[in-house]
Amino acid sequence: MCIEVVSLDYPLSDYRPEVAAVAMDGWLREEFDLPDVGIACSYSGGADPYVFAWGTAEPPFRGSRLH
C-alpha cells in the first residue's frame, strides 16, 4: 500500500512527526479492520510529555525524541 499525503496542516511549534505516524496507523487499522500491534501515544507531563510506544512495529523515524 502506498499513501501519498498531499497536505498536513499543523502549528509549527507543535509538530511531532511521531504523531502523524500514530494517527495514520490508527486510521489504517480502523479503515481496513487490521489488528492492533500496540502502537500508541500517552501524555505523561514534564519537559517531553508525550510517550510513544511502537509495539511490535519498527519506529517510523529515528531520533532522540522517540521512545
C-alpha positions as CSV (number, residue, x, y, z in Angstrom):
1,M,0.0,0.0,0.0
2,C,1.3,3.5,-0.9
3,I,-0.3,6.5,0.7
4,E,0.5,10.0,-0.5
5,V,-0.1,12.8,1.9
6,V,-0.9,15.9,-0.1
7,S,-1.3,18.3,2.9
8,L,-0.5,18.1,6.6
9,D,-1.5,21.2,8.5
10,Y,-0.2,21.8,12.0
11,P,1.1,24.6,14.2
12,L,4.9,24.8,13.6
13,S,5.7,25.0,17.3
14,D,3.7,21.7,17.9
15,Y,4.8,19.5,15.1
16,R,5.8,15.9,16.1
17,P,6.3,13.5,13.1
18,E,5.6,10.6,15.5
19,V,2.0,12.0,16.0
20,A,1.4,11.8,12.2
21,A,2.7,8.2,12.2
22,V,0.4,7.2,15.1
23,A,-2.6,9.0,13.5
24,M,-2.0,7.3,10.2
25,D,-1.6,3.9,11.8
26,G,-4.9,4.3,13.7
27,W,-6.8,5.4,10.6
28,L,-5.4,2.4,8.6
29,R,-6.3,-0.1,11.3
30,E,-9.8,1.3,11.7
31,E,-10.5,1.7,7.9
32,F,-9.2,-1.8,7.0
33,D,-10.1,-3.6,10.2
34,L,-6.5,-4.5,10.9
35,P,-5.3,-5.9,14.2
36,D,-3.7,-3.7,16.9
37,V,0.1,-4.1,17.1
38,G,0.5,-1.9,20.2
39,I,1.2,1.5,18.6
40,A,0.1,4.2,21.0
41,C,0.8,7.6,22.5
42,S,0.3,8.7,26.0
43,Y,0.7,12.0,27.9
44,S,2.9,11.9,31.0
45,G,3.6,15.6,31.6
46,G,7.1,17.1,32.1
47,A,9.6,18.5,29.7
48,D,8.9,15.9,26.9
49,P,5.3,15.0,27.9
50,Y,4.5,12.5,25.1
51,V,5.5,8.9,25.3
52,F,5.3,6.8,22.2
53,A,5.0,3.0,22.1
54,W,5.6,1.2,18.9
55,G,4.5,-2.3,20.0
56,T,5.8,-4.9,17.6
57,A,6.3,-2.4,14.8
58,E,9.6,-0.7,14.0
59,P,9.6,3.0,14.9
60,P,8.9,5.1,11.7
61,F,11.6,7.7,12.5
62,R,14.9,7.6,14.3
63,G,15.8,10.4,16.6
64,S,16.4,11.4,20.2
65,R,12.8,12.4,20.8
66,L,11.4,9.0,20.1
67,H,10.7,6.5,22.9
